[in-house]
């Protein structure tokens, strides 16, 4: 599909009163979710897409800020007549995007499932020197591994953390956060959940793409959010 001649690759299917939106991690295309979305098609509408610059979508026209990515997502949803309520499922960078969405459009969001989301307090806790070394290492890794257009999300990543500073997520919004053991982010993920009274924090054994290790549990958590009154 295209909006103002900008093409996006999307997939939508399923039936139900809720729309599940899958927001992938940095540089991941929609295939990363495997069979999880298909397993939910009988209980909800399902939406997946490649963000601009990623997979089979066009090169981005807007800077890769969190507000711009949320704007693009909402433009696609509007174009496809995919109305709320939404269950937002965000992995890694997708956690920043879904949290920003939920903060700015709380009436549209029924629940959040955050899968080893990027925790801003992890980077905020670094010294200036350590952060500079981290960015240098990330630049080298991305420039070796990915084509130029895929690197834009990485180059904007640290600046994008500032958009998490003033989030106002509804304290009663159902939130399930899954921490993977590999990157030891559990204590930083606790910071994300501060003040959220209807939240659940789970730690599961596995690498950063934790949903690949526990797909049945991820499906269970999504169905729990669908069933929340």
Secondary structure as GFF3:
##gff-version 3
##sequence-region A 1 229
A	DSSP	beta_strand	2	3	.	.	.	ID=ss1
A	DSSP	beta_strand	6	7	.	.	.	ID=ss2
A	DSSP	beta_strand	10	14	.	.	.	ID=ss3
A	DSSP	beta_strand	19	23	.	.	.	ID=ss4
A	DSSP	three_ten_helix	30	33	.	.	.	ID=ss5
A	DSSP	three_ten_helix	38	40	.	.	.	ID=ss6
A	DSSP	beta_strand	45	49	.	.	.	ID=ss7
A	DSSP	alpha_helix	66	79	.	.	.	ID=ss8
A	DSSP	beta_strand	86	91	.	.	.	ID=ss9
A	DSSP	alpha_helix	93	104	.	.	.	ID=ss10
A	DSSP	three_ten_helix	106	108	.	.	.	ID=ss11
A	DSSP	beta_strand	109	115	.	.	.	ID=ss12
A	DSSP	alpha_helix	120	124	.	.	.	ID=ss13
A	DSSP	alpha_helix	128	145	.	.	.	ID=ss14
A	DSSP	three_ten_helix	148	151	.	.	.	ID=ss15
A	DSSP	alpha_helix	152	155	.	.	.	ID=ss16
A	DSSP	alpha_helix	157	160	.	.	.	ID=ss17
A	DSSP	three_ten_helix	161	164	.	.	.	ID=ss18
A	DSSP	beta_strand	174	180	.	.	.	ID=ss19
A	DSSP	alpha_helix	186	193	.	.	.	ID=ss20
A	DSSP	beta_strand	199	204	.	.	.	ID=ss21
A	DSSP	three_ten_helix	210	212	.	.	.	ID=ss22
A	DSSP	alpha_helix	215	227	.	.	.	ID=ss23
###
